Amino acid sequence: MDVITVPGPDCYHRDPGESWADYSTRRFALMEQTLQQHSNTVCAVIIEPLVQCAGNMRMYDPVYLKLLRSACDKYKVHLIADEIAVGFGRTGTLFACEQAAISPDFMCLSKGLTGGYLPLSAVLTTDQVYQAFYADYQNMTAFLHSHSYTGNALACRAGLATLEIFQQHNIIEKNQSLAEMMTQVAARFHEHPHVAEVRQTGMILAIEMVKNKHTREPYPWQERRGLKVYQYALSKGILLRPLGNVIYFMPPYIVTEDELLLIAEVAWQGIQQAVKD
Ligand SMILES: *Cc1c(COP(=O)(O)O)cnc(C)c1O
């Protein structure tokens, strides 16, 4: 597909003293410019709300989503929120978009939809979009879309069970104190001589390892320092999948305080090993 990419609002690159909100607002100018230039040919903007997960856990302020929603309305472009990773409580709200008080035109869901127990994904859309396809058979506007296992009953039941757990066990509220514990157990990493940033959005906490803390010069990717942390952690029974030189905690919501302490300790030791020589 022919796509236009726009430089992101990743707050890792903000100026010293600049807030996430100010930086995200400043970076939105590039999105606005692109939309203005291409609004006649662009049908939708796809974004991962609040955290670009596989893209090294880059984080930004909800204000960016607010600005994007109004620009998409202004230029009559659909907004697609990919909440496959950030949805279902991961960022502190059930959906990340809620923190900007916006609704996308399409929302992609998977992963947490079933708590990860069975494979199920869904694309939600607005009544307006639904109505555009809903017509008499003879109009031939039906949206032809299906897969052999679409709406698999067992997977859907796992999805319902997950929603029940969210409702009955106050998961979103409990996650707030878990997120605070994550902040606390990771506090010591700020002072680590090879950590440039510790950033967090809800129950995602990322630690950016660098060669030089002051210039933020990264380790060459070929050295695979993150892999060393992963290998050390695995030998201690902890799965810390690295994204390049970024180590992150994205624990299941059943994690305990003791487990968080252990994860942080193992990550610390792993980083100590990885930054040697
Ligand atoms: C995992 C992931 C996907 C892929 O989802 P599938 O259901 O495996 O196609 C897409 N986007 C994001 C943000 C993801 O984290």
The ligand as an ORCA input file, in Angstrom:
! r2SCAN-3c Opt
* xyz 0 1
  C       0.397     -7.236     17.869
  C       0.035     -5.985     17.135
  C      -0.527     -6.016     15.857
  C      -0.774     -7.303     15.119
  O      -1.982     -7.831     15.534
  P      -2.533     -9.184     14.892
  O      -3.847     -9.395     15.555
  O      -1.514    -10.232     15.208
  O      -2.641     -8.930     13.436
  C      -0.888     -4.841     15.271
  N      -0.705     -3.662     15.898
  C      -0.187     -3.586     17.119
  C      -0.023     -2.252     17.774
  C       0.223     -4.739     17.787
  O       0.767     -4.653     19.010
*
